[in-house]
Amino acid sequence: MDSLPDRTPHAVLAERVLASLPARDREILIRYYLNLQPACALVEEFGVSPEEFRTIRANARGLFRALRAQMSCLKDFAGSRRSLSA
């Protein structure tokens, strides 16, 4: 996945989440969130059930939240280390 120069932290996390997913799930999510294609069209085209579509979205959101929490912990840890060395 090509990276853009001035990415926000959320964009970096989204990129990492997308890169970790199977190709089909990645394509579904890109087309749903970025290309704004309707869920019903994607369900039909990819041959997934509405429940499976919701699961794909939920799993990606869960990964995003977990990475965001991990990044926040690392940022807090780095900040506390700097204050200790001052």
N, C-alpha and C positions, 0 to 999 in steps of 0.2 A: 504494500500500500504506500503510495507516494505521500510524503509529508509536505505540508505547506509551511512557509517560513514563520508567519506570525499566528501560531495556533494558540487558542485559549487552553487553559488546563482541562476544561471539559472536553474540548475537541481531541486533545491528546488521549484522554481516557476512553472516549468513544472509539477512537482509532484502535486502541489496544483491545477493547472488547470485540470489535468487529473482526480484527485479525485473529482472534482466538476461536472464532466460531467456524463451524463447517460452511463450506461455500454456499450451499443452498440457503441456510439461515441468514448468512451475511447478505446475500442478494435480496432476500425477502425484506430484511430490515432496511437496507439502503433504499429500495424502491418504495417502501411504505413511509419512512420518515423523511428522506431527502427528496425523493421524486413525487411524494404525496399521492401515490397510487392507492386506490381504495382497497381495503382489506378483502372484500368479496372477490375482486378481480385476481388478487394474488393467491387467495385460497384455491380458486378454480384453476389458475394457470399452473401452480406448483403441485396441485393434487394433495393438499393438506386439508385436514378438517379445521373448522373454526376453533376448536379446542386446541389443536396442535399449533395453530397460528398464535393464539393467546399465550401458549406455553413458550414458544420461541421468543415472543416479546418479553414475557415475564423473566425468563432466564437471562436475557440480555440486560434488562434493567437491574436484576440482582447482581450480575457481574459488575456493572457500572457502579452500583452502590458500594460493593465490596472494595473495588479499586479506589474509589473516592475516599472511603474510610481509611484504607491503607495509606494513601497519599497524605491524608490529614494527620495520621499518627506519625508518619515520618517527618512531616513538616514541624509538628509539635516537638518531636524528639530533637530535631536539629536546633530548634529555637531554644530549648532548655539547655542543650549542651553549650551553645554560645553564651548564654547568661552565666553558666557555671565557670567558664574560662575567663570571663571578664574581670 
